[in-house]
Amino acid sequence: MRQYDLSPLYRSTVGFDRLFTILDQMSGVDASAQTYPPYNIERTGENAYRISVAVAGFSEDDLSIETRENVLLIRGARKTDASETPKTEVLYQGIAARAFERRFQLADHVQVTGAALEHGLLHVDLVREIPEAQKPRQIAIGTNARAPKVVESKVA
């Protein structure tokens, strides 16, 4: 992927720092490092999402999920005891059990609601909760929006 210099844009824009940081991060990532483990991103509702990561061979103790500054970080590392000796000789190992770290950039107001490990898939559920102050609201159009002030006259 080509490397783009975004520094001229920093001078002429205000409030887009986070966008440029994301673009810099995306362009600097090695594409081959992002292929393991495979994952799906699904939309499960209007404001609900699910990330499913294939983590065959990992247990719940081997996985960690963390969110920090709009980044979801999923790590996996198999914990093996030194005293544990293999009982069998592996002739072919097609199930990768190497350590991994997968990052997902989350949009504003997206929160992790839960995670579950089922049949070798780690499911992370997300929901976008927009604060009431930022939700669109309907403004009623009335005929008396600016009603004239009525002044009482005193007749003697």
Secondary structure, 3 states (H helix, E strand, C coil): CCCCCCHHHHHHCCCCHHHHHHHHHHHCCCHHHHHCCCEEEEECCCCEEEEEEECCCCCHHHEEEEEECCEEEEEECCCCCCCCCCCCCCCCCCCCCCCEEEEEECCCCEEEEEEEEECCEEEEEEEECCCHHHCCCCCCCCCCCCCCCCCCCCCC
